[in-house]
Amino acid sequence: GRKAASRRDLRRLRRSRKPDARPHPEDALQSVLPPSFLPLTYSPTPLLVNAVLNETLRLFPGAPMGIRNSVHEVLLPTAEGTAPLYLPGKARVTWLTLHLHRRTDLWGADALEFDPARWLDPSRLARLEERPSMYVPFLSGPRQVGIRSVLAGVEVG
């Protein structure tokens, strides 16, 4: 619907501003990957398509902001070595996924750049597995729209 169209328009706008500034994603990946890794000569592979979709959703998440209300008081875990965060009952918590996905301490110095190759780098993927909450384009929790079902619809459609 409208959200998909707006994301597509944002991608087109970014490309139109500097059409020669970035190579085509396949060319960029071909230059980063070893020659035997992927044959990118005839059509995009599912791995490449997923990398481009994940990177697009990282920079332009489907849910750029989340709001939740706590039911009971709770202690939230924090980084290693720091005290947990106390959250009283009936507190409202707001976060910006848009900013979370652009944090340089999580995504590196190039966090603001469109780089599908980050989704093919084993060291970066290992960091994401350690901290899955750093990539939540459709939020998280029991009412989350499953990213796998959304991506499956994109790949099929």
Buried (B, 14 or more C-beta within 10 A) or exposed (E): EEEEEEBEEEBEEBEEEEEEEBEEBBEBBBEBBEEEEBEBEEEBBEBBBBBBBBBBBBBBBBBBEBEBEBEEEEEEEEEEEEEEEEBEEEEEEEEEBBEBBBEEEBBBEEBEEBBBBBBBBEEBEEBBEEEEEBBBBBBBEEEEEEBEEBBEEEEEE
